[in-house]
Amino acid sequence: MHLSIKSVSDATLKLVGGNKMLLANSPDIILNQPIEFTAPKDKHARWFASGFSEMCQRVIEIVSFAEQWVVPLFDNVTSSKDLIALYKSRDERIMKQRHWYLFIAGAELVRGNPKEALAVLEQNFRAPGLKRRYAAAFESIATMLNQDNGHS
């Protein structure tokens, strides 16, 4: 499954200075994970089929699974505000790869919250190596905060 929110993707790409590599070379895809992760761990499913009749049965099972788990997740994540709420809830249905946190910071920027965006980065990129790797994002937010302070 893929989740995209254009305003968040645009803000996040700007946050990292256009470096698509920091966004897994897919700045337009906020989430990219198997659909089974949208269900609780004890409800994860895998589908295998051999032959036409088994394939038809698996398709029915996949549709049912999507209706129960995937669609409700997508229905609840349609804006930057929703994405931030998902992050703050520590929802376990999300594979939290490193670039996920950049998108959350980008969502905070869309909402006009550079201090919260910086807090997301500081909380999730504490190690010196990660701070160096994502320096462009830290610097971008520092610039925004300095501009805000200069206009106060």
Phi, psi and omega in degrees: 000147177236140174237129178228139172223106190307314182299322179289317179299317179297314180295322182289319177297320176295320180304320182266018177064030179080005182280092182297334179302325180290347180246034179056032180058020179220072184294346180268355182246109181282317177237139176214100184206162176297147182295335183299336180290346180284348179258158173302154185306323182285355179249003179303146182223154172228147184237131177228143180217146175227108180096166187297312185294320176294323179297316179300317179295318179296321179299317177299317180295320180294317179299316179299316178299314180298318179296323183280323189241315187286309183301315179300323177297310180297323179296334181268357182230086181236358183215171177299322178299316178297320181296318178296317178298320178298317178297312183294333179282351182057040182304126183277358179279357184253129172283114186265080174281164186303320182292342175305317183291329175294319178294325177294317176299318177299321178296320177296323178294320177301323180280358179081030184239070182297328178296319178291324177299317178296319179299321178299313180295315182296324181288325188256348178235055184286323184297142181306321180296321178290322178298321178293315183299321183255027182303323181301321180291315178299316181294320180299315180291321178301320178297315179299316181294321177295321178295319178298318180293327180289335181265356182281000000 
